[in-house]
Amino acid sequence: MKVSGRILAFAGILVSLLPIKAEPLTEQLRKTIVYDDIAISRDGAWVAWVQGTAGTESAWVHVASTAPGSIGIPVRPPADNGNIDSDPAWSPDSKTLVFVSMGKDRSSSRLSTVTWNGSRTPISTNISGYLARPRWSHDGRRIAFLFIEGNSGGGPLMAAPTRTGLIDTEIHNQRIAVLDVTTGTFRQTSSPNLDVYDFDWSPDDQSFVATAAPGPGDNNWWVAQLYIMRLASGEATSIYKPSYQLAIPRWSPDGNSIAFIEGLMSDEGFHGGDLFTISATGGPVVNRTKGRKSSISSLIWMTPDRCLLTEVVGGDSAISELQLSSNEVRTLWRGGEAMHAYGNFPNFAVSTNGTFSATVRSGFQNPPEIWVGSVGQWHQLTSLNQSQTASWGTAESLEWSNGGFNVQGWLLPPREVRAGTRYPLIVEVHGGPSGVAQPEWPAKFPLDAIFASQGYYVLFPNPRGSYGQGEDFTRANVRDFGAGDLSDVLAGIDAAIAKFPIDPDRIGITGWSYGGYATMWAVTQTHRFRAAVAGAGIANWQSYYGQNLIDQWMIPFFGASVYDYPAIYAKSSPINFIKSVQTPTLVVVGEQDAECPAPQSFEFWHALRTLKVPTELVVYPGEGHMFMNPTNRVDCDDRCLDWFNKYLK
């Protein structure tokens, strides 16, 4: 069956028919060296990271001295290509590095170690399954890690497996496993009935603090509780049931307290909220950052009375110091970059005493490089991207007021702006909704830079529901999806037009995930947009509730399930206003998306086609919520650019 003239459905496989266009800028950005999972040794003498290129899937661990002029040394043999390394962690004596290495077939992973002089020795174990987040015990004799036995993992961003037969009869919980470094033997220590999302060793190495919930794991992160888990017995005791979501549980150095982030979060790994502490034996919690106009994204205990925080502040990142005795927060550094220590794509680490740190610095104008030194006083360590130059203009932070809120966003202009000329604008709405748009070099996601290089202004709004202005702002779109946040976006467009030479008759909108929903919603509510591209969107909250594999995330945002409160879901569903659409809309999605399933895109596209609104649907075979195949990413970018060029130029 032919679908929209752009994709072919045959034997259940969806295959693209269009040739791939190799745009010079795309090819340039795909060559960007990217650095992930940065880790600094406890003495601050060594730094490790995972290095690859933006246009390939392979990546491997590198190690370098933190001294000026040092060069990163790959710990993988040159011929050992195709693997993906992740999660490097230094031993307490700063002499040994452990990391996870996944094979070329992506079906198995193993733990490997590297000594300080660069030799590489796999630990001999019979481990078979998914491994993540190795962490050394304080005595250096054991390594704990997250483990799914005989199964793959990776979370809901990855392609969902085919579901046939009797569904959900087997649940493979992610557990804490502990490896004895001397003998190479390991055992699973946490309860088989709980899926563990994150954990930390107690200072005496006898227990763990963890965020966990009964499986299935991808869904129940949103209802995780804080547990103490005993190493010897595996006994798990819940010490706190939160009102919202938990992230990054960490034990104080003296063993008396536990700190964690709690807030309204829509995605595991993209954290934001307030910092709380609780006694290690349980009891009342204390909000240490209540009312602060920021979102805490990660925390690191320095002393029993001092924590280092990374924060989202407006559209910036900040590194701050919290004194627990007074709850005073002192900002050490702030800048227009994305910086955090834990979660997805961590790019900041600090030594045990807090005097030395390592970070990957990147912005709209600056390609990523590793910097080391005291916080805010870093010196550049790597320079592998010095040939990369921006083909777009200098981004500006833009602020505006709407509905009683101060709203912030970023505006990326074309490289050259000629006097007397007005330019088209594309609005890029971030995912989440609990997320934030921050400056970064467009290597992995180059489309917005491509827009700007082609003569577009690009607006990245952070409307209500975003991180960066405190929990009240993040929670301001609860039970109000599409109303206040769209109003904020439209007000941001007005602010951009008032300040920059933007043609009000040539405005487009796009986004992925919640941004894809926001795009679908926007074209049903206003005729202001002349073109739209909805990526992995949500057309119908009511049907979506029963289709996606992570429905627990919806309860805090809608107040109840769709079966208890269908009206609140219906009022924010684009499909219920579909007959208002006039905007030509391209719809793209991954075939095996677990977070925003492809039927949502089919439903929206089918309605537009029935109503004779210009539309196309492209479904990428084998892809999940985050596209892994570089060829598919390039093809998707090309189609989006073609669509906007057709209707906005």
C-alpha positions in Angstrom: 0.0 0.0 0.0 1.3 3.4 -0.9 1.2 6.0 1.8 1.3 9.7 1.0 3.8 9.0 -1.8 6.7 9.2 0.7 6.8 5.8 2.5 6.0 2.3 1.6 4.3 -0.2 3.9 5.2 -3.8 2.8 5.1 -6.9 5.1 4.9 -4.6 8.1 8.2 -2.8 7.3 8.2 0.9 6.5 10.9 1.9 4.0 11.9 5.5 2.9 11.7 6.1 -0.8 13.5 9.4 -1.0 17.3 9.6 -1.6 19.4 11.1 1.2 20.8 14.6 0.5 24.3 15.2 1.9 24.2 18.8 2.8 27.7 20.3 3.4 26.7 21.7 6.8 25.2 18.4 7.9 28.3 16.6 6.9 30.5 19.1 8.7 28.5 18.9 12.0 28.5 15.1 11.8 32.3 15.2 12.1 32.1 17.0 15.4 34.0 15.1 18.2 31.5 14.6 21.0 32.4 14.0 24.6 30.0 12.2 27.1 30.0 10.6 30.6 32.9 12.7 31.9 34.6 11.4 35.1 37.4 12.9 37.2 39.6 10.9 39.6 39.1 11.5 43.2 42.5 13.2 43.5 41.8 15.4 40.5 44.8 14.2 38.6 43.0 12.2 35.8 40.0 12.7 33.7 38.1 10.1 31.6 35.4 10.5 29.1 33.5 8.7 26.3 34.5 10.0 22.8 33.0 9.5 19.4 31.8 11.6 16.5 28.3 13.0 16.0 27.7 11.0 12.8 28.5 7.6 14.1 27.3 5.2 16.8 30.7 4.0 18.0 32.3 5.6 21.1 35.1 4.6 23.4 36.7 5.7 26.7 39.7 8.1 26.7 41.9 9.0 29.6 44.1 12.1 30.1 46.0 13.9 32.8 44.4 17.1 33.9 47.7 18.9 33.6 47.7 21.6 30.8 48.7 20.3 27.4 47.7 16.7 28.1 46.4 14.5 25.3 43.6 12.0 25.6 44.6 8.4 25.2 42.0 5.9 23.9 41.8 2.8 26.1 40.4 0.7 23.3 42.7 -1.0 20.7 42.5 0.9 17.4 41.1 -2.2 15.6 38.3 -2.6 18.2 35.7 -0.5 16.4 31.9 -0.6 16.5 31.5 -0.9 20.3 30.0 1.7 22.6 31.6 2.5 25.9 29.8 4.3 28.7 29.8 5.1 32.4 33.5 5.4 33.4 34.1 5.5 37.1 37.4 6.0 39.0 38.5 3.8 41.9 39.0 5.5 45.3 42.8 5.4 44.9 42.5 7.1 41.5 44.5 4.4 39.8 41.8 2.2 38.1 38.9 3.1 35.8 35.9 0.8 35.3 33.5 1.3 32.5 30.7 -0.5 30.5 31.4 -1.7 27.0 28.6 -2.8 24.7 29.4 -5.1 21.8 28.8 -4.4 18.1 25.6 -6.4 18.0 24.3 -4.3 21.0 22.9 -7.5 22.6 25.4 -7.8 25.5 27.7 -5.6 27.6 30.6 -6.2 29.9 32.6 -4.5 32.6 36.2 -3.5 31.7 38.9 -1.8 33.7 41.8 0.4 32.7 44.9 1.1 34.9 46.4 4.6 35.2 49.0 3.9 32.5 46.4 2.9 29.9 46.4 -0.9 29.9 43.0 -2.5 29.5 42.0 -5.6 31.2 38.4 -7.0 31.0 37.2 -8.3 34.3 36.6 -12.1 34.0 32.9 -12.7 34.9 30.0 -14.7 33.7 27.8 -11.6 33.5 25.2 -11.8 30.7 22.7 -9.0 30.4 22.4 -5.2 30.6 24.9 -3.3 32.8 24.9 0.4 33.7 26.3 2.9 36.2 29.2 1.1 37.9 30.2 2.6 41.2 33.1 1.7 43.5 32.7 0.9 47.2 34.6 3.3 49.4 37.2 0.6 50.3 37.8 -0.1 46.5 37.2 -3.8 46.9 33.8 -4.0 45.1 31.9 -2.4 42.2 28.1 -2.1 42.3 26.2 -1.6 39.1 22.7 -1.8 37.7 21.9 -5.1 36.1 19.1 -6.7 34.1 19.9 -10.4 33.8 19.8 -11.9 30.3 18.0 -8.9 29.0 18.6 -5.6 27.2 17.9 -2.2 28.7 18.3 1.4 27.9 15.0 2.9 28.9 12.0 4.2 27.0 14.0 6.4 24.6 15.2 3.2 22.8 13.1 1.2 20.3 10.4 -0.9 22.0 10.6 -4.6 21.4 7.9 -6.3 19.5 5.1 -7.4 21.8 3.3 -10.6 20.8 1.8 -13.5 22.7 0.7 -13.1 26.3 1.7 -9.6 27.3 3.6 -8.6 30.5 3.9 -12.1 32.0 7.6 -11.6 32.5 9.1 -8.6 34.2 12.9 -8.3 34.2 13.6 -5.9 37.0 16.8 -3.8 37.0 18.7 -4.7 40.2 21.8 -3.8 42.0 24.6 -6.3 41.5 28.0 -6.2 43.3 31.2 -7.5 41.8 34.2 -8.6 43.9 37.2 -7.0 42.1 39.7 -9.6 43.4 37.8 -12.8 42.5 35.7 -11.5 39.6 32.5 -13.0 41.1 29.3 -11.1 41.4 25.8 -11.4 42.9 22.6 -9.5 42.7 21.9 -7.9 46.1 18.7 -5.9 45.8 15.2 -7.3 46.0 14.0 -9.1 42.8 10.6 -7.4 43.3 12.0 -3.9 42.8 13.3 -2.1 39.7 16.2 0.2 40.8 16.7 3.5 38.9 19.6 5.0 40.8 21.7 4.2 43.9 24.6 5.3 46.1 26.8 3.4 48.5 26.6 4.1 52.2 29.9 5.4 53.7 30.4 2.1 55.6 29.8 0.1 52.3 27.1 -2.0 54.1 23.9 -0.5 52.4 22.6 1.4 49.5 20.2 4.3 49.2 18.1 3.9 46.0 15.1 5.1 44.1 13.1 2.1 43.2 9.6 0.8 42.4 8.0 -2.5 41.4 8.4 -3.3 37.7 8.0 -2.8 34.8 10.8 -0.3 35.2 10.3 2.0 32.2 6.9 2.9 33.4 7.2 3.0 37.2 10.0 5.5 37.6 7.3 8.1 38.1 6.1 6.4 41.3 9.5 5.4 42.7 10.1 5.7 46.4 13.3 6.2 48.4 14.7 2.9 49.8 17.5 1.8 52.1 18.8 -1.6 50.8 21.0 -3.8 53.0 24.0 -5.3 51.2 24.1 -8.6 53.1 20.4 -9.5 53.3 18.9 -7.6 50.3 16.3 -6.2 52.7 14.7 -3.1 51.3 12.9 -0.5 53.5 11.1 2.5 52.1 11.9 5.7 54.0 10.1 8.2 51.8 7.1 8.2 49.4 7.3 11.4 47.4 4.5 13.6 46.0 6.3 13.9 42.7 9.4 12.3 41.1 12.7 11.5 42.7 16.2 11.6 41.3 19.9 11.3 42.3 19.7 9.9 45.9 23.1 10.5 47.6 24.4 9.6 51.0 26.1 12.3 53.1 29.8 11.7 53.9 29.1 11.1 57.6 26.3 8.6 56.9 23.7 10.6 58.8 21.6 12.1 55.9 20.5 11.5 52.4 19.9 14.1 49.8 17.8 13.9 46.6 16.0 15.9 44.1 12.2 15.9 44.0 10.1 17.7 41.5 7.6 17.4 38.7 9.6 15.6 36.0 8.3 14.1 32.8 11.4 12.1 31.7 13.8 9.9 33.6 17.3 11.2 33.2 16.3 14.8 32.5 16.1 16.0 36.1 14.9 19.2 37.8 13.3 20.2 41.1 14.1 21.2 44.6 16.8 19.7 46.8 15.6 17.7 49.8 17.4 16.0 52.7 16.2 13.2 55.1 17.7 11.3 58.0 19.2 8.0 56.9 16.8 6.3 59.3 13.8 8.1 57.8 11.5 10.8 59.2 10.5 14.2 57.9 12.1 15.7 54.8 13.5 19.2 54.6 13.3 21.2 51.4 16.6 23.0 51.2 15.8 25.2 48.1 12.1 26.0 48.6 11.1 29.0 46.5 14.4 29.3 44.7 13.9 30.5 41.1 15.9 27.6 39.6 15.7 23.9 39.0 18.3 21.7 40.7 19.6 19.2 38.1 22.3 17.3 40.1 24.0 17.3 43.5 27.3 16.2 44.9 28.0 16.0 48.7 31.3 17.6 49.6 31.1 17.6 53.4 28.3 16.8 55.8 27.3 20.5 55.7 28.1 21.4 52.1 26.6 20.2 48.8 27.6 21.3 45.3 24.7 21.8 42.9 24.1 22.2 39.2 21.1 24.3 38.5 19.0 25.4 35.5 18.5 29.2 35.9 16.4 30.7 33.2 18.0 29.2 30.1 21.5 29.1 31.7 23.3 26.6 33.9 24.8 27.4 37.2 27.1 25.6 39.7 26.3 26.6 43.2 27.3 25.7 46.8 24.6 24.9 49.4 25.4 25.3 53.1 23.0 23.0 54.8 23.3 24.6 58.3 21.9 27.9 56.9 20.3 26.8 53.6 22.3 29.5 52.0 23.2 29.0 48.3 26.2 30.7 46.7 26.6 30.7 43.0 30.1 29.8 41.9 29.6 30.0 38.1 26.8 30.8 35.7 26.7 30.7 31.9 24.7 30.1 28.8 25.6 26.4 28.6 24.0 23.1 29.5 25.9 21.6 32.5 24.9 18.8 34.9 26.7 15.9 36.7 24.2 13.0 36.5 21.3 11.8 34.4 21.3 11.6 30.6 24.5 12.9 28.9 26.4 14.1 32.1 29.1 16.6 31.3 30.4 17.8 34.7 32.4 16.1 37.4 34.3 17.2 40.5 37.0 15.7 42.7 36.3 14.4 46.2 37.5 17.6 47.9 35.7 19.8 45.5 38.8 21.8 44.5 39.1 20.4 41.0 36.5 19.7 38.3 36.2 18.7 34.7 33.4 19.6 32.3 32.5 19.6 28.6 31.8 23.1 27.6 29.7 23.9 24.5 27.4 26.6 23.2 25.7 27.8 20.1 29.0 29.4 19.0 31.5 27.1 20.7 31.9 23.4 19.7 32.4 21.0 22.6 35.8 20.6 24.3 36.9 19.4 27.7 37.9 21.9 30.3 39.5 21.2 33.7 40.3 23.2 36.8 38.6 24.8 39.8 34.9 25.5 39.3 34.6 28.5 37.0 38.4 28.8 36.5 38.8 26.0 34.0 41.5 25.7 31.4 40.9 24.0 28.0 42.2 20.5 27.8 41.2 19.3 24.4 41.0 21.1 21.0 39.8 18.4 18.6 37.0 20.6 17.2 39.0 23.7 16.4 38.1 23.3 12.7 34.4 23.6 13.4 33.0 27.1 12.8 29.5 28.4 13.1 27.5 29.0 9.9 24.8 30.9 11.8 24.6 34.0 13.8 25.2 34.8 17.5 22.4 33.6 19.8 20.7 36.0 22.2 18.7 35.4 25.3 15.2 36.8 24.9 12.8 37.6 27.8 9.2 38.5 27.8 6.2 38.7 30.1 2.9 36.8 29.7 0.0 35.7 31.9 1.8 36.9 35.1 5.0 35.0 34.3 8.4 36.1 33.1 9.4 33.8 30.2 12.8 33.2 28.7 14.0 31.8 25.4 16.9 31.8 23.0 16.9 33.3 19.5 19.4 32.0 16.9 19.7 34.4 13.9 20.9 33.8 10.4 24.6 34.3 9.8 24.0 37.5 7.8 21.1 39.8 8.4 20.8 42.4 5.7 19.3 45.8 6.4 15.7 46.3 5.1 15.1 42.5 4.8 12.7 40.5 6.8 13.3 36.8 7.5 11.2 33.8 8.2 11.1 32.4 11.8 10.9 28.8 12.9 9.8 28.1 16.5 11.4 25.0 18.1 9.4 23.8 21.2 11.4 21.5 23.5 10.3 18.2 24.8 9.2 17.3 28.3 7.1 19.3 29.1 9.5 19.3 32.1 12.6 20.3 30.1 14.5 23.3 29.0 16.1 24.8 25.9 19.8 25.6 26.5 22.7 26.6 24.2 24.8 23.7 22.9 26.7 23.1 19.7 24.3 21.5 17.2 26.3 18.3 16.5 23.9 15.5 17.5 20.8 17.5 16.6 21.9 19.9 13.8 18.6 20.9 12.3 18.2 24.2 14.0 21.6 25.3 13.0 20.8 24.2 9.4 17.7 26.4 9.6 19.7 29.5 10.7 22.4 28.8 8.1 19.6 28.8 5.4 18.3 32.3 6.4 15.8 31.5 9.2 15.6 33.0 12.7 15.0 30.1 15.2 13.2 30.7 18.5 13.7 28.3 21.4 11.1 29.3 24.0 11.0 28.0 27.6 7.3 28.4 28.4 5.5 27.5 31.6 6.1 23.9 32.4 9.9 24.3 31.7 12.8 24.1 34.1 14.7 27.1 35.2 12.4 29.3 37.3 11.4 27.1 40.2 8.8 24.5 40.9 5.8 26.8 40.7 6.7 27.7 37.1 7.4 24.0 36.2 4.0 23.0 37.6 2.1 25.9 35.9 0.8 23.8 33.0 -0.6 20.9 35.2 -4.1 20.1 33.9 -3.6 22.9 31.4 -1.6 21.4 28.5 -1.6 23.6 25.4 -3.3 26.6 26.9 -0.8 28.7 29.0 2.3 27.3 27.3 1.0 28.0 23.8 0.1 31.5 25.0 3.7 31.9 26.2 5.1 30.7 22.9 2.9 33.2 20.9 3.9 36.0 23.2 7.6 35.0 22.6 7.0 35.3 18.8 5.6 38.8 19.3 8.7 39.7 21.4 11.0 38.4 18.7 9.2 40.3 15.9 9.3 43.5 18.0 13.1 43.3 18.3 14.3 41.5 15.1 13.6 41.8 11.4 11.2 38.8 11.3 8.4 38.5 8.7 5.2 37.9 10.7 3.7 36.2 7.6 6.3 33.5 7.4 6.4 31.7 10.7 6.7 27.9 11.2 6.7 25.6 14.3 8.3 22.3 15.1 9.2 20.1 18.0 9.8 16.5 19.1 7.9 14.6 21.8 6.0 17.1 23.9 7.3 19.6 21.3 5.6 17.4 18.7 2.4 17.6 20.7 2.8 21.3 21.0 3.1 21.6 17.2 0.0 19.5 16.6 -1.9 21.5 19.2 -0.7 24.9 17.9 -2.0 24.3 14.3 -5.4 23.4 15.7 -5.6 26.6 17.8 -4.2 29.3 15.5 -3.6 30.0 11.8 -0.5 32.0 12.6 1.8 29.3 11.5 2.3 28.8 7.7 4.1 25.4 8.1 4.7 22.8 10.8 6.7 19.7 11.4 5.5 17.5 14.2 8.0 14.9 15.4 6.9 12.0 17.6 3.8 14.0 18.6 0.6 13.2 20.5 -2.7 13.8 18.7 -5.1 12.3 21.2 -4.4 12.1 24.9 -7.3 9.7 25.4 -6.1 7.0 23.0 -2.4 7.8 23.9 -3.0 6.7 27.5 -3.6 3.2 26.4 -1.0 3.0 23.7 2.2 4.3 25.3 4.4 2.1 27.6 5.0 4.9 30.2 1.5 6.0 31.2 2.5 6.6 34.9 4.1 9.9 33.8 0.6 11.3 33.0 -1.0 11.1 36.4 0.9 14.0 38.1 0.2 16.2 35.0 -3.5 15.4 34.5 -4.4 14.7 38.1 -5.9 11.2 37.5 -6.1 8.5 34.9 -8.0 9.0 31.7 -10.6 6.5 33.0 -11.3 8.7 36.0 -11.1 12.1 34.4 -11.6 11.8 30.6 -12.6 15.4 30.1 -9.3 16.8 31.2 -7.6 14.7 28.6 -10.1 15.6 25.9 -9.8 19.3 26.3 -6.1 19.2 25.5 -6.2 16.7 22.6 -5.5 18.2 19.1 -7.7 15.7 17.4 -10.7 17.2 19.0 -10.0 20.5 17.2 -8.7 19.0 14.0 -11.2 20.7 11.6 -9.6 24.1 12.4 -6.3 23.1 10.9 -5.1 25.0 7.7 -1.3 24.7 8.3 0.6 22.3 6.0 2.1 19.8 8.4 4.8 17.2 8.0 4.6 14.3 10.5 7.6 12.1 11.4 8.0 9.3 14.0 9.9 6.2 14.8 8.3 2.9 14.0 9.0 1.4 17.5 8.5 4.6 19.6 7.4 3.5 23.2 7.0 7.1 24.5 5.0 8.6 21.7 3.8 5.6 19.6 3.4 5.8 15.9 -0.4 5.4 15.9 -0.6 9.0 17.3 1.2 10.3 14.2 -1.0 8.1 11.9 -4.1 9.5 13.5 -3.1 13.1 13.1 -1.9 12.6 9.5 -5.0 10.6 8.5 -7.2 13.4 9.7 -5.3 16.1 7.9 -5.3 14.1 4.7 -9.1 13.5 5.0 -9.6 17.2 5.5 -7.4 18.0 2.4 -4.7 19.8 4.5 -1.3 19.5 2.9 0.5 16.8 4.9 3.0 13.9 4.7 3.8 11.1 7.1 7.3 9.5 7.4 7.7 6.5 9.7 11.4 5.5 10.3 11.8 1.7 10.5 13.3 0.3 13.7 13.6 3.6 15.4 12.4 4.4 18.9 11.8 7.8 20.5 15.4 8.8 20.0 16.7 8.0 16.5 19.9 5.9 16.7 20.6 5.4 13.0 22.6 8.4 11.7 21.2 7.9 8.2 17.7 8.2 9.5 18.6 11.4 11.4 20.0 13.0 8.3 17.0 12.0 6.2 14.6 13.4 8.7 16.6 16.7 8.9 16.5 17.0 5.1 12.8 16.4 4.9 12.1 19.0 7.6 14.2 21.6 5.8 12.5 20.9 2.5 9.1 21.3 4.1 9.8 24.7 5.6 11.6 25.9 2.5 8.5 24.9 0.4 6.0 26.8 2.6 8.1 29.6 4.2 10.3 30.7 1.3 
